[in-house]
Amino acid sequence: MTVVSVSMPDELLERLDTFAEEHGYTGRSEVVREASRNLLTEFEDKQLEDRDLMGVVTVLFDFESTDVEQKMMHLRHEYDHLVTSHVHNHVGNHYCMELFILEGTLDNISTFVGKIRATQDTLSIDYSVMPVDRIGSVV
């Protein structure tokens, strides 16, 4: 097996080690391998291909110590064809939440989510994807 060096903040490394220990992993490498597999297969759902999809993405960040807000606005404009709605909200004294509602293909939505994930200094990123043709049948 190839050994790979990865840089990460000390706090994240401590969380990774704690997670591995609490959940019975043999070590951080096993956690990173599983997380990598999950991330790489996340958008490979064959049922979502060639369908119109709706996506909801939420991003939380500290607005006082980062330029994430500016980066989110840039992405919003870059993906204007995909973003059907965008909400910026203040949370507590130091945080902002961006909510993006998307409509498009699996490839476009996964690219957008990937660019959000690649943005440094985000605290939390959450999203869901759903076929548009199922909206009327959801009870």
C-alpha positions in Angstrom: 0.0 0.0 0.0 1.3 3.5 -0.9 2.0 5.9 2.0 0.6 9.4 1.5 1.5 12.5 3.5 -1.4 14.8 4.3 -1.3 18.2 6.0 -4.1 19.2 8.4 -4.5 21.5 11.4 -3.6 20.0 14.8 -7.2 20.3 16.0 -8.5 18.2 13.0 -5.8 15.6 13.6 -6.8 15.4 17.3 -10.5 15.0 16.3 -9.5 12.3 13.7 -7.5 10.3 16.3 -10.3 10.6 18.9 -12.8 9.5 16.3 -10.7 6.5 15.4 -10.3 5.4 19.0 -13.9 5.9 19.9 -15.2 4.0 16.9 -12.8 1.1 17.0 -10.7 1.9 14.0 -7.1 0.6 13.9 -5.8 4.1 13.3 -6.2 7.4 11.5 -5.2 5.8 8.1 -8.2 3.5 8.2 -10.5 6.5 9.0 -9.0 8.5 6.1 -9.3 5.6 3.7 -13.0 5.1 4.6 -13.8 8.8 4.4 -12.0 9.0 1.0 -14.0 6.1 -0.4 -17.3 7.6 0.9 -16.5 11.0 -0.6 -15.5 9.6 -4.0 -18.6 7.5 -4.2 -21.0 10.1 -2.8 -22.3 11.3 -6.2 -22.0 8.0 -8.0 -25.7 7.1 -7.4 -26.9 5.7 -10.8 -30.4 6.6 -9.9 -29.5 10.3 -10.0 -27.8 10.3 -13.4 -29.5 11.9 -16.3 -32.2 13.4 -14.1 -33.0 17.0 -13.1 -32.0 17.4 -9.5 -32.6 19.8 -6.7 -29.8 20.4 -4.2 -29.7 22.2 -0.9 -26.3 23.3 0.4 -25.6 25.0 3.8 -22.3 26.4 4.8 -21.4 27.8 8.2 -18.3 30.0 8.8 -16.9 32.6 11.1 -17.2 35.9 9.3 -14.8 37.8 11.6 -11.7 35.8 10.8 -12.2 34.6 7.2 -13.0 35.8 3.7 -15.4 32.8 3.2 -18.3 35.2 2.6 -16.6 36.8 -0.4 -15.7 33.3 -1.8 -19.3 32.2 -1.4 -20.6 35.3 -3.3 -18.1 34.6 -6.1 -19.3 31.0 -6.4 -22.9 32.1 -6.3 -22.2 34.4 -9.3 -20.0 31.8 -11.1 -22.8 29.2 -10.9 -25.7 31.6 -11.5 -27.1 29.0 -14.0 -27.3 26.4 -11.1 -28.2 28.5 -8.1 -32.0 29.2 -8.0 -32.0 30.8 -4.6 -29.4 32.0 -2.1 -29.8 33.1 1.5 -27.2 34.7 3.8 -28.1 34.6 7.5 -26.3 35.6 10.7 -26.0 33.0 13.4 -24.9 34.0 16.8 -22.3 36.8 17.2 -19.6 35.6 14.9 -21.0 33.2 12.4 -22.8 33.3 9.0 -24.7 30.7 7.2 -25.1 30.5 3.5 -28.0 28.5 2.0 -27.9 27.6 -1.6 -30.8 26.0 -3.5 -29.6 24.5 -6.7 -31.3 22.9 -9.7 -29.3 21.1 -12.3 -27.5 17.9 -13.2 -25.6 15.6 -10.9 -22.3 16.7 -12.4 -23.0 20.4 -12.0 -24.2 20.0 -8.4 -21.3 17.8 -7.4 -18.8 20.3 -8.9 -20.5 23.1 -7.0 -20.4 21.1 -3.7 -16.8 20.2 -4.4 -15.8 23.9 -4.8 -17.6 24.7 -1.6 -15.7 21.9 0.2 -12.4 23.2 -1.2 -13.0 26.6 0.4 -10.7 27.0 3.4 -12.1 28.1 6.8 -15.6 26.8 6.5 -16.8 25.3 9.7 -19.6 23.1 8.4 -20.9 22.0 5.0 -24.1 20.0 4.6 -26.1 19.2 1.5 -28.8 17.0 0.1 -29.8 16.1 -3.5 -33.2 15.0 -4.7 -34.7 14.3 -8.1 -37.1 17.1 -9.1 -39.6 14.6 -10.6 -40.0 13.1 -7.1 -41.0 16.3 -5.4 -44.7 15.9 -6.2 -44.8 12.4 -4.9 -43.2 13.1 -1.5 -45.7 12.8 1.3 
